[in-house]
Amino acid sequence: MSKKRRVYAKHYVAQLLSLVFLVFLNSCAPQTKNGVDENGELVGNISISGAFALYPIAVLWSEDFKTIHPNVRFNISAGGAGKGITDVLTNMVDIGLVSRDLHQQEIDKGAYPIFVAKDAVIGTISNAHPNFELIATRGLTRQELIDVFVTRKHRNWNDIDARFVSEPIEVYTRSDAAGAAETWAKFLGVNQEDLKGIGIFGDPGIAQAIKDRPLSIGFNNINYLYDLKTKQVSAGLAVIPIDINQNGQIDPEEDFYGTLPELTEAVADNRYPSPPARDLMFVIHEGQQNNVLLKTFIEFVLEKEQQGYLLENGYVPLNDDAIAIENIKLLKK
């Protein structure tokens, strides 16, 4: 045998021995099936992406879950509801965080929703706005908001009300495929792409832009408008109350924006309009409800204890009937 052939033969034998050794190691290693190891313990990774609205509570839920199941790891990112849907339908993640209605084509592609909470999108201005106090007592009607965000009939603040400052309205919307923007647009009778204004990425971005620009207007999820510690509106921001009965003032039954508990109670009681109140959901790929690891985590999220601290974090929990319905959905084959 030539020297060259001997080298090839040695290389082939080395590769073969290496392969045999790997097979041996794999046969000895603990085997995992559906997220459960040989000792019956949950193990594995859960990847999650999507709506900024659900991101904070998803992180808290994952931390609580890991205290019970320390061998489970999470990878969670926020990038908007559209990204969550895309990622789960392309099998990039296990769970998409979604804060808008599913489209039929998404359902046709296998999107399977599990509702986990409720919250709302709120009109937002800077608390440095010259007419901040008047807006708080007067509010804006749905039609006035349409004429700001959609038709642009109102380009200056005094186009809305002669008492307002004679300055341009600086309108901010979302640049990403966002559940908040789609929900706000639905409230105004249009689609997200019909909203006019400067596009800003993400809830934190739009909140900061409004803080920085006293004459601006936009919208935010509850969690990015209220301070979860003080339960008051976050520094630099202010709520735009909705004048639901269109009588030119915020009546006592429309006045529920003072603190976070007041607002979440109004959302729960359907006193705040829906939309822009909306359901929040985990979306998985149809068939994955039988995945032991995902199923156990979602069941955990639906437990009374986990639902119980939603209110203090700016969300509205599901009632008992709604929880029962979502748990039944997890049993479907």
N, C-alpha and C positions, 0 to 999 in steps of 0.2 A: 504494500500500500504506500502510495506517495506521501510525502510530508504534508502536502496540501490536503489530501483526503483524510489523513490522521487528525488534522486540526478540525476539519468539519465534523468528523465522527465524535471527537471529544466534546465539541460544542453541542451536538445533538444529544449525546448522553447526559450532559449537564442540564440541558433544557428539560429532558424527560424526567430526570431525578427531581428537578425543581418542581415540576408539575405534580409528580406523585406526592411530594412533601406537602404541597398546598392542599391537595385533595385530602390527605391525612389530617392536616390541621383543621380543615373545614368539617370533617366528619367528627372531630372531637369537640368543636366549638359548640356552645349552647345555641340551639336553633330557636328562631323566633317565628311565630305564626300569628298573623293578624294583630300584631302589637303585644303579644303575650309570650313571655319566655317560658322555659321548661319548668320554672317554679311557680307559674301562674301569675307572675308580676307583670304589670304593664311596662312596656319598654318601647322606645322608638322616638321618632321625630314628627312634629306637627308643624307644617309651614302655613302661614296665614298672611294675606295681604289685602289691602282695600281701603274702605272708607275711613277718612279722618274721624268721622263721628263715632265709630265703634272702636277705633284703635286704642284709646285710653283704657276702656273697660276690658277689652280683650287682653291687654297686658296684665291687668289685675287678676282676671280669671285664670290666666296661665300660671301666674305666681302661686295662687291658691292651690291650683291643681298639682303643681310640682311638690308642694309640701306633703301631699298624700302619695304621689307617684313620682319619686325623685329620679327615676330612670327615664322619664319622658322629657324631651327637649323641645323647645319652641323657637321658631324663627318668625318674628312678626314685624311687618312693615306697613306703613301708611303711604298710599299713593293715589287715593280716590277710589270711588265705587267702581268706576269703569275699569280700572286696572285690576281690582279684585275679581270682577267677573271674567275678564280676559285671562287672568292667571289661572283661575280654577278650571276654566273650560279647555285650556291648553295643557292642563296637568302640571303647571309650574308650581302650584301650591295645593294644599289639601282643602283649605277653607278660604273663601272669598268673603270679605266684609262688605256688605251692601246696604246702602241707605236710600234706596229708591225702589220703585216697582220694577220687577223683571220684565223684559221685553219678550214677546212670544218667540222670537227667533233664538233667544237665549235658553228658554225652556225647551225648545225643540232640539237644542244641542246638548241637553242633559243637565241644565242648571236645576238644582233641587234645593229649595229654600227652607230654612228652619228659622222661624221668627224668635228672637231672643230678647227684644226690648222695644221701647218706643222713645222717640225724642221729637224735637221740632227745630225748624229753621226760623230764625228771628231777624227781622229788619234791624239794621245797625247803623248808627252814626257816631261821630266823635262827641265826647262830653264837652269839648271846647267849641262846639257849634254855637254861633251867636244866638240861635233860637232854640237851644236845647230844652229849656224849661217849657216853652210854648208847645213844642212838638210833643213833649211828655204829656201835656194835658189835652192837647187837640188830637194827636194821633194822625195817621194817614189812612185813607180808605184804600180798598183794593184797586179801584179805578185810578186813584192818584199814583199808586205804585206802578200800575201798568203804564201810565203816561210818563213815568220816570225811567223805568227799566226797558220798556218795549217800544212804545210809539215815539218817545222822546218829545212829546208835546210840551212837557215841562223841562226846560233846559236851564232855567234859573230858579232859585229857591222861591222868589216871589211870584213865579208862575203858579205855584201851588196855593199860596196864600199871600195876599198883599202885605201882610204883617211880617212875612219872612224877609230876610236880607236879600238885596238885589245883587246876587252873586251867582256865577255858574254852579250847577250841581255836578260834582265830580263822582261819576258812577263807577263802582267796582263790581266785577263779577268774577267767576272762576275760570281759569284758563284750562284746567284739567277736567276730564270727564267725571264730574262730581255729583254725588247724590244730593248734596245740599243745593247745588245750582239747578238740577233737574226738578227737585221738589219745589223750590221757589218759583221756577218757571211754570210748573204745573198749577200752582196757586194762581198765577197770573194768566193762565189759559194758553200758554205757549210751550215750546220746547227750549232746552238749554241754549241751543245755537241762536235762538231769537232774542236772547237777552243782550242788551246793548251795554257798553261800558268797557273799561280797561280790565283785561283778564289777569288775575293773580292766581298763582299756584297755591293750593292748600288753604285750610282754615287759618293756621297761624299767620300766613302771609297776608290774607285779606284783613284779618283783625289788626295787624300792625300797620297796614296801609291806611286804614281808617283812622287809627290813633294819630298818625302823622299828618293827616290832611283834614282840618276842621270842617271843611265844606263838603266832605265826601259822604257817600251813602253806599251801603252794601248789605250783606246778610251773612249770618254765621250760625253754626250749630250751637246749641245751648252751652256745651262744654267749653267753647272757646269765647263765649260772651260773658259767662258768670265765673266768679272766683269760687272754686270748690271749698275753700277753707272758710271764707267770710260769708258765702252764700249771697253776696251782693254782686252787682254788675262789675266786671273787671275795670280796673283803673284805666282811664282814657277812652272808655267806650260808653255808649248809651243805647237804650232800646228805642226802636220806633214802634209804639203801640199801634195795633190795628183797630181802626174805628169801624167795628163790624156792622153796626146799625146805621152808619153813614150820617150821623146827626151833627157832625162837626166837633165832637168832644168825646173824651174817654169817660164813659159812665162807670159807676161802681162795679157793675157786672163785667165790664171789659178791662178793669184795672187789676191785673194779676202779675205784674212784671217786677214788683218791688224786690222780691227775694227769689232765690232759686226754688225753694219749696213751694212758694205760691204759684210759680209758673209751671212746675212739673205737675202739681195738683190740677191746674187748669187743663193741661194736656191730657191727663188721665181721665178727667171728667168731660172731655170733648168741648170745653168752653173755648179753648184756643182752636182756631179752624184747622181742619185736616183736608188737604194740605194747607199750610206748610208743616203741620204735625205729620209724622210718618212712622212706619214700622221699620225696625232695624233687623237685619237678618244675617245669619251665616248661610252661605251658599256652598254646597258641596256638589260633586259630580254624582248624578243619579246612579245608585248602586252602592255608593260609598257609605250609605247609612248602615250597611252591614259590617263595615270595618270596625273591629272591636275597639281600637284605640280612639278613633274619631267619635264613635257612638258614645263611648264612656265619657269623653270630654264634653260633648254636647249635652248629654244627660246631666252632667255636673253643673253646667251653666244654667240649666233649667230648674235646678233645685231651689227650694224656697229660700235657703240661706243665701245663695248667690244672687238670687233675684232681690232679696231683701235689702241689700245695700246699694241697689241701683239709684234710688232716690237721692241719696247723699252724694252721688257722683254725677248728678245731672241727667239721669235717665228715668223713664217710667217703666216699672216692672210689668210683666204679664200677669193677668189675673189667673186664678186657678183653672178656669175653663180653657183659657188659651194655652196654658202649660200642658194640660192634658192632651189637647189637640196636637201640639208639637211633638210630644212624646210618642203619640200614636204614629205619627209620620215616620219616626225612627224605626218602627217595627215593620214597616212595609218592605216587602221583598222587591 
